[in-house]
Amino acid sequence: MFSRPLIAAVLLAGATALTAQLPGSADPARITAGTYEADPLHTLVGWRVNHLGFNDYFGLFGSIKGSLVIDPANLAAARVAVRIPIRKVTTASEALTGHMLRNSSQGGKPEFFGKAPADALFVSTAVKPGADGKSAQIDGKLTMNGVTRPVIIAATFTGAGRNPLSGKQTVGFHGMTTIKRSEWGVLGALPVVSDSVELTITAAFEKT
């Protein structure tokens, strides 16, 4: 029988070796200055709302396009702009996805987004780096459903390095914010489906 300390040492060594093999690392020194484009295959915005007070349900926006300009020597000057195709919203239920995009039976006004919604657009207006060198507050404006309002995203740097699949320098971030959908005119099923929407962002940007 192997001793527990030996097993723990082997597992730790294996985990360390696996981490060392990853192309990306959460080391800010690996970020190179330049202009990056969003990787639409690996950039997602998840949303979460409460349903009838019973539980939460989730959905995703993908196929996101956008750009990031960043210089690790001057993070406060970073700029980001992304376009989110609302029409490509998805959930785990085909019926629920369809419900998000259909028109109301009462007068034809969209319950949520309607059948052909315009893309949402987020454009940063200020970046405030955190003292830890890996976090930042991103102030910006979100245009959705024909309405533009301010949004603040809490962002965390998650990795940088060369992507072996594309050969491009890549940087990754996570972000979180909460919005009130009524402020953008998304009024379907209020108040039994929550006005408050949690947004979780995972983004990968490749250097151009």
N, CA and C atoms as a LAMMPS dump frame, in Angstrom:
ITEM: TIMESTEP
0
ITEM: NUMBER OF ATOMS
624
ITEM: BOX BOUNDS ff ff ff
-5.0000000000000000e+02 5.0000000000000000e+02
-5.0000000000000000e+02 5.0000000000000000e+02
-5.0000000000000000e+02 5.0000000000000000e+02
ITEM: ATOMS id mol type element x y z
1 1 1 N 0.844 -1.202 0
2 1 2 C 0 0 0
3 1 3 C 0.881 1.254 0
4 2 1 N 0.468 2.239 -0.812
5 2 2 C 1.195 3.496 -0.814
6 2 3 C 0.71 4.371 0.332
7 3 1 N 1.623 5.117 0.901
8 3 2 C 1.248 6.02 1.991
9 3 3 C 0.512 7.235 1.432
10 4 1 N -0.307 7.85 2.268
11 4 2 C -1.039 9.034 1.836
12 4 3 C -0.119 10.178 1.433
13 5 1 N 0.962 10.446 2.177
14 5 2 C 1.872 11.514 1.745
15 5 3 C 2.471 11.258 0.371
16 6 1 N 2.781 9.985 0.068
17 6 2 C 3.349 9.664 -1.233
18 6 3 C 2.328 9.905 -2.338
19 7 1 N 1.073 9.466 -2.11
20 7 2 C 0.021 9.671 -3.104
21 7 3 C -0.198 11.165 -3.341
22 8 1 N -0.229 11.94 -2.258
23 8 2 C -0.431 13.387 -2.378
24 8 3 C 0.698 14.023 -3.177
25 9 1 N 1.937 13.56 -2.934
26 9 2 C 3.092 14.112 -3.644
27 9 3 C 3.012 13.802 -5.129
28 10 1 N 2.581 12.59 -5.469
29 10 2 C 2.465 12.197 -6.875
30 10 3 C 1.389 13.022 -7.573
31 11 1 N 0.241 13.19 -6.907
32 11 2 C -0.844 13.98 -7.49
33 11 3 C -0.424 15.422 -7.685
34 12 1 N 0.281 15.998 -6.702
35 12 2 C 0.731 17.374 -6.807
36 12 3 C 1.725 17.535 -7.949
37 13 1 N 2.638 16.566 -8.075
38 13 2 C 3.619 16.629 -9.159
39 13 3 C 2.933 16.559 -10.51
40 14 1 N 1.912 15.697 -10.615
41 14 2 C 1.18 15.579 -11.876
42 14 3 C 0.439 16.85 -12.221
43 15 1 N -0.197 17.455 -11.22
44 15 2 C -0.928 18.704 -11.454
45 15 3 C 0.022 19.82 -11.853
46 16 1 N 1.184 19.881 -11.201
47 16 2 C 2.175 20.901 -11.533
48 16 3 C 2.687 20.734 -12.955
49 17 1 N 2.937 19.5 -13.358
50 17 2 C 3.415 19.232 -14.714
51 17 3 C 2.37 19.616 -15.75
52 18 1 N 1.087 19.323 -15.436
53 18 2 C 0.015 19.661 -16.366
54 18 3 C -0.102 21.159 -16.539
55 19 1 N -0.019 21.902 -15.403
56 19 2 C -0.095 23.348 -15.458
57 19 3 C 1.042 23.927 -16.272
58 20 1 N 2.228 23.357 -16.105
59 20 2 C 3.396 23.867 -16.821
60 20 3 C 3.259 23.689 -18.32
61 21 1 N 2.445 22.734 -18.75
62 21 2 C 2.278 22.465 -20.175
63 21 3 C 1.241 23.354 -20.835
64 22 1 N 0.439 24.066 -20.047
65 22 2 C -0.607 24.894 -20.625
66 22 3 C -0.002 26.077 -21.375
67 23 1 N -0.521 26.398 -22.562
68 23 2 C 0.015 27.534 -23.328
69 23 3 C -0.225 28.88 -22.657
70 24 1 N -1.343 29.003 -21.93
71 24 2 C -1.664 30.26 -21.274
72 24 3 C -1.383 30.213 -19.789
73 25 1 N -0.978 31.34 -19.236
74 25 2 C -0.682 31.436 -17.81
75 25 3 C -1.123 32.802 -17.307
76 26 1 N -1.628 32.842 -16.071
77 26 2 C -2.101 34.094 -15.484
78 26 3 C -0.931 34.936 -14.981
79 27 1 N -0.007 35.212 -15.876
80 27 2 C 1.174 36.013 -15.581
81 27 3 C 1.102 37.282 -16.423
82 28 1 N 0.818 38.44 -15.816
83 28 2 C 0.68 39.67 -16.595
84 28 3 C 1.9 39.997 -17.447
85 29 1 N 3.065 39.495 -17.075
86 29 2 C 4.271 39.769 -17.849
87 29 3 C 4.214 39.133 -19.233
88 30 1 N 3.296 38.188 -19.441
89 30 2 C 3.184 37.516 -20.735
90 30 3 C 2.291 38.273 -21.713
91 31 1 N 1.647 39.334 -21.256
92 31 2 C 0.81 40.14 -22.152
93 31 3 C 1.702 41.021 -23.017
94 32 1 N 1.499 40.982 -24.313
95 32 2 C 2.239 41.853 -25.221
96 32 3 C 1.323 42.965 -25.715
97 33 1 N 1.874 44.161 -25.851
98 33 2 C 1.092 45.324 -26.267
99 33 3 C 0.629 45.16 -27.707
100 34 1 N -0.56 45.666 -27.979
101 34 2 C -1.055 45.632 -29.347
102 34 3 C -2.566 45.612 -29.425
103 35 1 N -3.045 45.332 -30.622
104 35 2 C -4.475 45.244 -30.889
105 35 3 C -4.867 43.787 -31.047
106 36 1 N -5.934 43.399 -30.393
107 36 2 C -6.404 42.023 -30.386
108 36 3 C -7.847 41.968 -30.902
109 37 1 N -8.214 40.825 -31.452
110 37 2 C -9.594 40.591 -31.871
111 37 3 C -10.188 39.468 -31.032
112 38 1 N -11.475 39.595 -30.707
113 38 2 C -12.151 38.564 -29.933
114 38 3 C -12.184 37.252 -30.707
115 39 1 N -11.899 36.163 -30.019
116 39 2 C -12.036 34.826 -30.586
117 39 3 C -13.512 34.437 -30.452
118 40 1 N -14.28 34.424 -31.556
119 40 2 C -15.729 34.21 -31.442
120 40 3 C -16.11 32.805 -30.991
121 41 1 N -15.176 31.856 -31.092
122 41 2 C -15.466 30.488 -30.666
123 41 3 C -15.321 30.315 -29.158
124 42 1 N -14.566 31.197 -28.52
125 42 2 C -14.264 31.018 -27.106
126 42 3 C -14.56 32.263 -26.275
127 43 1 N -15.4 33.132 -26.801
128 43 2 C -15.849 34.311 -26.078
129 43 3 C -17.354 34.205 -25.902
130 44 1 N -17.805 34.216 -24.654
131 44 2 C -19.22 33.974 -24.34
132 44 3 C -19.702 34.949 -23.274
133 45 1 N -20.985 35.273 -23.35
134 45 2 C -21.653 36.022 -22.288
135 45 3 C -22.814 35.166 -21.794
136 46 1 N -22.74 34.768 -20.533
137 46 2 C -23.813 34 -19.929
138 46 3 C -24.742 34.91 -19.147
139 47 1 N -26.031 34.603 -19.17
140 47 2 C -26.998 35.383 -18.382
141 47 3 C -27.794 34.469 -17.463
142 48 1 N -28.27 35.048 -16.369
143 48 2 C -28.968 34.28 -15.347
144 48 3 C -30.096 35.133 -14.775
145 49 1 N -31.304 34.582 -14.769
146 49 2 C -32.458 35.271 -14.201
147 49 3 C -33.208 34.32 -13.277
148 50 1 N -34.001 34.894 -12.382
149 50 2 C -34.828 34.082 -11.502
150 50 3 C -36.208 33.896 -12.123
151 51 1 N -36.738 32.689 -12.003
152 51 2 C -38.011 32.325 -12.616
153 51 3 C -39.069 32.052 -11.551
154 52 1 N -40.02 32.983 -11.429
155 52 2 C -41.182 32.827 -10.551
156 52 3 C -40.837 32.716 -9.071
157 53 1 N -39.59 33.032 -8.714
158 53 2 C -39.175 32.897 -7.331
159 53 3 C -38.819 31.48 -6.938
160 54 1 N -38.876 30.55 -7.904
161 54 2 C -38.58 29.153 -7.602
162 54 3 C -37.101 28.824 -7.796
163 55 1 N -36.556 29.223 -8.946
164 55 2 C -35.167 28.882 -9.239
165 55 3 C -34.654 29.804 -10.331
166 56 1 N -33.378 29.695 -10.633
167 56 2 C -32.766 30.48 -11.707
168 56 3 C -32.652 29.64 -12.964
169 57 1 N -32.682 30.314 -14.116
170 57 2 C -32.303 29.618 -15.347
171 57 3 C -31.315 30.475 -16.119
172 58 1 N -30.66 29.83 -17.073
173 58 2 C -29.462 30.387 -17.693
174 58 3 C -29.575 30.403 -19.219
175 59 1 N -28.772 31.231 -19.831
176 59 2 C -28.644 31.243 -21.278
177 59 3 C -27.285 31.784 -21.675
178 60 1 N -27 31.727 -22.971
179 60 2 C -25.693 32.143 -23.475
180 60 3 C -25.834 32.972 -24.749
181 61 1 N -24.948 33.935 -24.874
182 61 2 C -24.707 34.605 -26.145
183 61 3 C -23.308 34.208 -26.61
184 62 1 N -23.181 33.838 -27.868
185 62 2 C -21.885 33.478 -28.435
186 62 3 C -21.658 34.181 -29.76
187 63 1 N -20.686 33.689 -30.529
188 63 2 C -20.322 34.281 -31.837
189 63 3 C -20.024 35.78 -31.686
190 64 1 N -19.355 36.12 -30.598
191 64 2 C -19.103 37.526 -30.269
192 64 3 C -17.871 38.028 -31.016
193 65 1 N -17.994 39.235 -31.554
194 65 2 C -16.883 39.868 -32.255
195 65 3 C -16.499 41.143 -31.521
196 66 1 N -15.24 41.542 -31.663
197 66 2 C -14.822 42.77 -31.014
198 66 3 C -13.326 42.946 -31.022
199 67 1 N -12.876 43.987 -30.354
200 67 2 C -11.448 44.302 -30.336
201 67 3 C -11.018 44.76 -28.951
202 68 1 N -9.746 44.559 -28.693
203 68 2 C -9.101 45.002 -27.461
204 68 3 C -7.776 45.638 -27.824
205 69 1 N -7.538 46.831 -27.306
206 69 2 C -6.239 47.492 -27.435
207 69 3 C -5.66 47.574 -26.037
208 70 1 N -4.475 47.006 -25.858
209 70 2 C -3.913 46.93 -24.507
210 70 3 C -2.4 47.09 -24.535
211 71 1 N -1.894 47.767 -23.517
212 71 2 C -0.462 47.918 -23.303
213 71 3 C -0.214 47.644 -21.819
214 72 1 N 0.488 46.566 -21.475
215 72 2 C 0.691 46.247 -20.058
216 72 3 C 1.406 47.346 -19.283
217 73 1 N 2.098 48.225 -19.989
218 73 2 C 2.767 49.336 -19.316
219 73 3 C 1.817 50.489 -19.014
220 74 1 N 0.623 50.443 -19.591
221 74 2 C -0.357 51.514 -19.379
222 74 3 C -1.762 50.921 -19.478
223 75 1 N -2.12 50.108 -18.489
224 75 2 C -3.391 49.387 -18.539
225 75 3 C -4.591 50.321 -18.509
226 76 1 N -4.438 51.49 -17.916
227 76 2 C -5.559 52.428 -17.834
228 76 3 C -5.955 52.952 -19.21
229 77 1 N -5.069 52.814 -20.186
230 77 2 C -5.371 53.279 -21.539
231 77 3 C -6.014 52.187 -22.402
232 78 1 N -6.24 51.012 -21.834
233 78 2 C -6.824 49.911 -22.6
234 78 3 C -8.225 50.283 -23.082
235 79 1 N -8.593 49.735 -24.227
236 79 2 C -9.918 49.973 -24.797
237 79 3 C -10.479 48.646 -25.304
238 80 1 N -11.78 48.457 -25.087
239 80 2 C -12.419 47.238 -25.563
240 80 3 C -13.785 47.585 -26.137
241 81 1 N -14.133 46.909 -27.209
242 81 2 C -15.455 47.06 -27.823
243 81 3 C -15.873 45.695 -28.35
244 82 1 N -17.072 45.259 -27.996
245 82 2 C -17.545 43.958 -28.46
246 82 3 C -18.984 44.065 -28.952
247 83 1 N -19.29 43.235 -29.949
248 83 2 C -20.63 43.184 -30.532
249 83 3 C -21.211 41.805 -30.246
250 84 1 N -22.416 41.774 -29.676
251 84 2 C -23.043 40.538 -29.212
252 84 3 C -24.303 40.275 -30.024
253 85 1 N -24.345 39.216 -30.828
254 85 2 C -25.529 38.937 -31.638
255 85 3 C -26.672 38.357 -30.796
256 86 1 N -27.601 39.209 -30.425
257 86 2 C -28.724 38.804 -29.583
258 86 3 C -29.538 37.694 -30.249
259 87 1 N -29.645 37.724 -31.564
260 87 2 C -30.464 36.733 -32.282
261 87 3 C -29.929 35.311 -32.121
262 88 1 N -28.681 35.181 -31.655
263 88 2 C -28.088 33.862 -31.471
264 88 3 C -28.144 33.397 -30.02
265 89 1 N -29.021 34.01 -29.219
266 89 2 C -29.18 33.574 -27.831
267 89 3 C -29.539 32.088 -27.823
268 90 1 N -29.032 31.381 -26.828
269 90 2 C -29.335 29.958 -26.724
270 90 3 C -29.568 29.585 -25.269
271 91 1 N -30.435 28.595 -25.077
272 91 2 C -30.663 28.012 -23.767
273 91 3 C -30.638 26.5 -23.941
274 92 1 N -30.815 25.781 -22.834
275 92 2 C -30.824 24.319 -22.917
276 92 3 C -32.134 23.789 -23.48
277 93 1 N -33.126 24.67 -23.677
278 93 2 C -34.435 24.265 -24.176
279 93 3 C -34.745 25.007 -25.472
280 94 1 N -35.055 24.278 -26.522
281 94 2 C -35.396 24.904 -27.801
282 94 3 C -36.631 25.783 -27.658
283 95 1 N -37.601 25.322 -26.863
284 95 2 C -38.822 26.101 -26.663
285 95 3 C -38.524 27.415 -25.946
286 96 1 N -37.66 27.367 -24.93
287 96 2 C -37.319 28.572 -24.188
288 96 3 C -36.529 29.543 -25.064
289 97 1 N -35.611 29.018 -25.87
290 97 2 C -34.862 29.88 -26.785
291 97 3 C -35.81 30.579 -27.742
292 98 1 N -36.765 29.823 -28.282
293 98 2 C -37.741 30.412 -29.183
294 98 3 C -38.581 31.477 -28.497
295 99 1 N -38.908 31.247 -27.247
296 99 2 C -39.707 32.202 -26.481
297 99 3 C -38.963 33.52 -26.319
298 100 1 N -37.631 33.464 -26.164
299 100 2 C -36.849 34.684 -25.992
300 100 3 C -36.9 35.559 -27.238
301 101 1 N -37.132 34.954 -28.41
302 101 2 C -37.021 35.687 -29.668
303 101 3 C -38.361 35.901 -30.383
304 102 1 N -39.442 35.407 -29.82
305 102 2 C -40.7 35.543 -30.525
306 102 3 C -41.394 36.855 -30.164
307 103 1 N -42.418 37.19 -30.966
308 103 2 C -43.217 38.374 -30.688
309 103 3 C -44.381 38.02 -29.784
310 104 1 N -44.871 39.007 -29.067
311 104 2 C -46.029 38.803 -28.218
312 104 3 C -47.261 38.544 -29.066
313 105 1 N -48.16 37.722 -28.553
314 105 2 C -49.426 37.485 -29.25
315 105 3 C -50.372 38.665 -29.097
316 106 1 N -50.031 39.581 -28.216
317 106 2 C -50.871 40.748 -27.958
318 106 3 C -50.257 41.987 -28.606
319 107 1 N -50.642 42.224 -29.838
320 107 2 C -50.198 43.426 -30.532
321 107 3 C -48.884 43.287 -31.268
322 108 1 N -48.242 42.127 -31.214
323 108 2 C -47.023 41.906 -31.984
324 108 3 C -45.785 42.543 -31.404
325 109 1 N -45.883 43.121 -30.204
326 109 2 C -44.707 43.736 -29.593
327 109 3 C -43.828 42.654 -28.989
328 110 1 N -42.523 42.723 -29.157
329 110 2 C -41.645 41.661 -28.638
330 110 3 C -41.786 41.465 -27.136
331 111 1 N -41.91 40.212 -26.704
332 111 2 C -41.943 39.911 -25.272
333 111 3 C -40.562 40.126 -24.66
334 112 1 N -39.528 39.681 -25.376
335 112 2 C -38.162 39.882 -24.917
336 112 3 C -37.389 40.633 -26.001
337 113 1 N -36.872 39.948 -26.999
338 113 2 C -36.046 40.608 -28.003
339 113 3 C -36.699 40.707 -29.375
340 114 1 N -37.685 39.897 -29.668
341 114 2 C -38.261 39.907 -31
342 114 3 C -37.498 39.013 -31.952
343 115 1 N -38.032 38.815 -33.16
344 115 2 C -37.48 37.82 -34.085
345 115 3 C -36.178 38.259 -34.754
346 116 1 N -35.954 39.538 -34.905
347 116 2 C -34.746 40.008 -35.607
348 116 3 C -34.098 41.143 -34.818
349 117 1 N -33.646 40.866 -33.61
350 117 2 C -33.067 41.931 -32.784
351 117 3 C -31.709 42.378 -33.299
352 118 1 N -31.426 43.652 -33.119
353 118 2 C -30.102 44.171 -33.469
354 118 3 C -29.073 43.655 -32.476
355 119 1 N -27.816 43.608 -32.916
356 119 2 C -26.727 43.218 -32.029
357 119 3 C -26.624 44.197 -30.856
358 120 1 N -26.251 43.671 -29.703
359 120 2 C -25.895 44.536 -28.58
360 120 3 C -24.431 44.96 -28.751
361 121 1 N -24.098 46.127 -28.234
362 121 2 C -22.74 46.657 -28.366
363 121 3 C -22.273 47.21 -27.032
364 122 1 N -21.104 46.73 -26.576
365 122 2 C -20.48 47.286 -25.376
366 122 3 C -19.191 47.978 -25.793
367 123 1 N -19.029 49.229 -25.36
368 123 2 C -17.825 50.011 -25.65
369 123 3 C -17.314 50.592 -24.339
370 124 1 N -16.058 50.32 -24.019
371 124 2 C -15.489 50.831 -22.774
372 124 3 C -15.29 52.337 -22.855
373 125 1 N -15.427 52.982 -21.702
374 125 2 C -15.154 54.414 -21.598
375 125 3 C -13.998 54.699 -20.642
376 126 1 N -13.686 53.743 -19.756
377 126 2 C -12.566 53.9 -18.824
378 126 3 C -12.184 52.54 -18.273
379 127 1 N -10.898 52.345 -18.026
380 127 2 C -10.391 51.124 -17.394
381 127 3 C -9.607 51.534 -16.161
382 128 1 N -9.986 50.957 -15.012
383 128 2 C -9.336 51.293 -13.751
384 128 3 C -8.67 50.044 -13.2
385 129 1 N -7.348 49.886 -13.414
386 129 2 C -6.641 48.676 -12.982
387 129 3 C -6.656 48.518 -11.47
388 130 1 N -6.741 47.266 -11.005
389 130 2 C -6.668 46.972 -9.585
390 130 3 C -5.232 46.927 -9.1
391 131 1 N -5.06 47.022 -7.804
392 131 2 C -3.727 47.038 -7.215
393 131 3 C -3.014 45.703 -7.368
394 132 1 N -3.771 44.613 -7.579
395 132 2 C -3.158 43.289 -7.688
396 132 3 C -2.555 43.011 -9.059
397 133 1 N -2.766 43.909 -10.026
398 133 2 C -2.21 43.728 -11.364
399 133 3 C -2.969 42.733 -12.229
400 134 1 N -4.038 42.154 -11.692
401 134 2 C -4.801 41.159 -12.456
402 134 3 C -6.288 41.484 -12.555
403 135 1 N -6.732 42.516 -11.866
404 135 2 C -8.142 42.872 -11.889
405 135 3 C -8.294 44.302 -12.392
406 136 1 N -9.509 44.611 -12.833
407 136 2 C -9.781 45.967 -13.293
408 136 3 C -11.278 46.218 -13.27
409 137 1 N -11.63 47.462 -13.114
410 137 2 C -13.01 47.883 -13.299
411 137 3 C -13.112 48.503 -14.683
412 138 1 N -14.009 47.968 -15.498
413 138 2 C -14.199 48.493 -16.845
414 138 3 C -15.533 49.226 -16.897
415 139 1 N -15.467 50.539 -17.049
416 139 2 C -16.668 51.345 -17.233
417 139 3 C -16.968 51.408 -18.729
418 140 1 N -18.233 51.334 -19.065
419 140 2 C -18.567 51.39 -20.472
420 140 3 C -20.03 51.673 -20.696
421 141 1 N -20.416 51.653 -21.962
422 141 2 C -21.804 51.862 -22.35
423 141 3 C -22.285 50.648 -23.129
424 142 1 N -23.443 50.148 -22.715
425 142 2 C -24.067 49.011 -23.383
426 142 3 C -25.274 49.501 -24.156
427 143 1 N -25.25 49.254 -25.463
428 143 2 C -26.388 49.558 -26.318
429 143 3 C -27.1 48.251 -26.631
430 144 1 N -28.381 48.179 -26.263
431 144 2 C -29.167 46.973 -26.478
432 144 3 C -30.627 47.376 -26.633
433 145 1 N -31.294 46.768 -27.591
434 145 2 C -32.721 47.027 -27.772
435 145 3 C -32.993 48.505 -28.047
436 146 1 N -32.003 49.174 -28.683
437 146 2 C -32.157 50.572 -29.031
438 146 3 C -31.898 51.552 -27.908
439 147 1 N -31.412 51.056 -26.762
440 147 2 C -31.166 51.903 -25.59
441 147 3 C -29.689 51.813 -25.211
442 148 1 N -29.073 52.929 -24.87
443 148 2 C -27.68 52.967 -24.42
444 148 3 C -27.631 53.442 -22.977
445 149 1 N -26.995 52.627 -22.127
446 149 2 C -26.89 52.963 -20.711
447 149 3 C -25.513 52.529 -20.191
448 150 1 N -25.047 53.15 -19.087
449 150 2 C -23.739 52.767 -18.538
450 150 3 C -23.774 51.419 -17.845
451 151 1 N -22.649 50.716 -17.92
452 151 2 C -22.466 49.419 -17.268
453 151 3 C -21.048 49.388 -16.707
454 152 1 N -20.883 48.766 -15.543
455 152 2 C -19.555 48.584 -14.95
456 152 3 C -19.282 47.088 -14.846
457 153 1 N -18.165 46.654 -15.408
458 153 2 C -17.772 45.248 -15.396
459 153 3 C -16.577 45.054 -14.474
460 154 1 N -16.68 44.083 -13.575
461 154 2 C -15.543 43.67 -12.754
462 154 3 C -14.786 42.595 -13.518
463 155 1 N -13.595 42.924 -13.985
464 155 2 C -12.841 42.03 -14.865
465 155 3 C -11.618 41.462 -14.155
466 156 1 N -11.264 40.231 -14.531
467 156 2 C -10.074 39.564 -14.001
468 156 3 C -9.287 38.96 -15.146
469 157 1 N -8.01 39.244 -15.186
470 157 2 C -7.108 38.637 -16.172
471 157 3 C -6.903 37.171 -15.818
472 158 1 N -7.068 36.285 -16.81
473 158 2 C -6.988 34.847 -16.535
474 158 3 C -5.87 34.118 -17.265
475 159 1 N -5.271 34.717 -18.294
476 159 2 C -4.183 34.006 -18.954
477 159 3 C -3.678 34.716 -20.193
478 160 1 N -2.408 34.471 -20.508
479 160 2 C -1.804 35.011 -21.726
480 160 3 C -0.742 34.039 -22.211
481 161 1 N -0.493 34.08 -23.51
482 161 2 C 0.504 33.21 -24.112
483 161 3 C 0.195 33.017 -25.581
484 162 1 N 0.95 32.143 -26.223
485 162 2 C 0.737 31.862 -27.641
486 162 3 C -0.192 30.66 -27.787
487 163 1 N -1.269 30.865 -28.53
488 163 2 C -2.216 29.787 -28.795
489 163 3 C -1.602 28.829 -29.811
490 164 1 N -1.372 27.565 -29.451
491 164 2 C -0.729 26.641 -30.385
492 164 3 C -1.605 26.291 -31.586
493 165 1 N -2.903 26.518 -31.484
494 165 2 C -3.812 26.198 -32.586
495 165 3 C -3.796 27.273 -33.668
496 166 1 N -3.745 28.524 -33.239
497 166 2 C -3.752 29.628 -34.206
498 166 3 C -2.375 30.238 -34.412
499 167 1 N -1.461 29.98 -33.47
500 167 2 C -0.133 30.585 -33.531
501 167 3 C -0.12 32.038 -33.095
502 168 1 N -1.244 32.523 -32.546
503 168 2 C -1.354 33.932 -32.192
504 168 3 C -1.219 34.153 -30.686
505 169 1 N -0.646 35.302 -30.334
506 169 2 C -0.632 35.7 -28.933
507 169 3 C -2.072 35.922 -28.482
508 170 1 N -2.404 35.371 -27.329
509 170 2 C -3.786 35.397 -26.852
510 170 3 C -3.82 35.851 -25.398
511 171 1 N -4.845 36.641 -25.061
512 171 2 C -5.079 37.02 -23.666
513 171 3 C -6.523 36.676 -23.312
514 172 1 N -6.743 36.296 -22.066
515 172 2 C -8.077 35.905 -21.635
516 172 3 C -8.498 36.642 -20.379
517 173 1 N -9.809 36.859 -20.262
518 173 2 C -10.367 37.574 -19.121
519 173 3 C -11.711 36.958 -18.728
520 174 1 N -12.05 37.082 -17.468
521 174 2 C -13.397 36.834 -16.984
522 174 3 C -13.975 38.163 -16.523
523 175 1 N -15.296 38.29 -16.602
524 175 2 C -15.94 39.512 -16.138
525 175 3 C -17.315 39.22 -15.573
526 176 1 N -17.779 40.092 -14.702
527 176 2 C -19.106 39.942 -14.107
528 176 3 C -19.758 41.305 -13.952
529 177 1 N -21.068 41.339 -14.167
530 177 2 C -21.849 42.538 -13.892
531 177 3 C -23.298 42.125 -13.719
532 178 1 N -24.101 43.024 -13.185
533 178 2 C -25.534 42.801 -13.049
534 178 3 C -26.26 44.018 -13.616
535 179 1 N -27.255 43.763 -14.455
536 179 2 C -28.033 44.849 -15.033
537 179 3 C -29.51 44.645 -14.713
538 180 1 N -30.284 45.719 -14.852
539 180 2 C -31.74 45.629 -14.805
540 180 3 C -32.251 45.717 -16.241
541 181 1 N -32.815 44.627 -16.712
542 181 2 C -33.189 44.559 -18.126
543 181 3 C -34.263 45.571 -18.499
544 182 1 N -35.088 45.961 -17.529
545 182 2 C -36.127 46.95 -17.824
546 182 3 C -35.533 48.274 -18.287
547 183 1 N -34.306 48.579 -17.859
548 183 2 C -33.668 49.827 -18.253
549 183 3 C -33.307 49.834 -19.733
550 184 1 N -33.291 48.66 -20.347
551 184 2 C -33.057 48.545 -21.788
552 184 3 C -34.347 48.17 -22.535
553 185 1 N -35.471 48.279 -21.867
554 185 2 C -36.746 48.009 -22.514
555 185 3 C -37.041 46.547 -22.751
556 186 1 N -36.341 45.653 -22.041
557 186 2 C -36.608 44.212 -22.153
558 186 3 C -37.567 43.871 -21.01
559 187 1 N -38.848 43.866 -21.315
560 187 2 C -39.877 43.893 -20.269
561 187 3 C -40.642 42.593 -20.12
562 188 1 N -40.35 41.592 -20.935
563 188 2 C -41.127 40.359 -20.922
564 188 3 C -41.191 39.7 -19.557
565 189 1 N -42.416 39.331 -19.141
566 189 2 C -42.679 38.532 -17.938
567 189 3 C -42.281 39.204 -16.628
568 190 1 N -42.041 40.507 -16.65
569 190 2 C -41.801 41.213 -15.387
570 190 3 C -43.086 41.231 -14.57
571 191 1 N -43.048 41.084 -13.257
572 191 2 C -41.853 40.869 -12.42
573 191 3 C -41.609 39.405 -12.08
574 192 1 N -42.384 38.478 -12.67
575 192 2 C -42.252 37.079 -12.252
576 192 3 C -40.96 36.442 -12.773
577 193 1 N -40.415 36.976 -13.869
578 193 2 C -39.041 36.676 -14.26
579 193 3 C -38.229 37.915 -13.89
580 194 1 N -37.175 37.735 -13.142
581 194 2 C -36.509 38.859 -12.474
582 194 3 C -36.032 39.942 -13.425
583 195 1 N -36.15 41.181 -12.941
584 195 2 C -35.595 42.319 -13.663
585 195 3 C -34.065 42.263 -13.619
586 196 1 N -33.526 41.81 -12.493
587 196 2 C -32.081 41.712 -12.306
588 196 3 C -31.516 40.545 -13.123
589 197 1 N -30.518 40.825 -13.931
590 197 2 C -29.879 39.811 -14.777
591 197 3 C -28.391 39.784 -14.468
592 198 1 N -27.892 38.643 -14.025
593 198 2 C -26.456 38.479 -13.799
594 198 3 C -25.783 38.094 -15.114
595 199 1 N -24.749 38.809 -15.474
596 199 2 C -23.987 38.519 -16.689
597 199 3 C -22.599 38.029 -16.302
598 200 1 N -22.215 36.894 -16.858
599 200 2 C -20.886 36.32 -16.637
600 200 3 C -20.181 36.245 -17.982
601 201 1 N -19.011 36.828 -18.06
602 201 2 C -18.306 36.974 -19.332
603 201 3 C -17.007 36.184 -19.292
604 202 1 N -16.754 35.433 -20.341
605 202 2 C -15.446 34.81 -20.525
606 202 3 C -14.972 35.186 -21.921
607 203 1 N -13.8 35.772 -22.008
608 203 2 C -13.348 36.343 -23.282
609 203 3 C -11.908 35.957 -23.58
610 204 1 N -11.686 35.608 -24.827
611 204 2 C -10.33 35.363 -25.34
612 204 3 C -10.104 36.312 -26.522
613 205 1 N -8.965 36.982 -26.515
614 205 2 C -8.613 37.907 -27.583
615 205 3 C -7.283 37.486 -28.205
616 206 1 N -7.247 37.451 -29.54
617 206 2 C -6.041 37.053 -30.28
618 206 3 C -5.411 38.271 -30.94
619 207 1 N -4.093 38.37 -30.849
620 207 2 C -3.389 39.521 -31.396
621 207 3 C -3.425 39.532 -32.912
622 208 1 N -3.713 40.684 -33.468
623 208 2 C -3.801 40.802 -34.929
624 208 3 C -2.43 41.092 -35.529
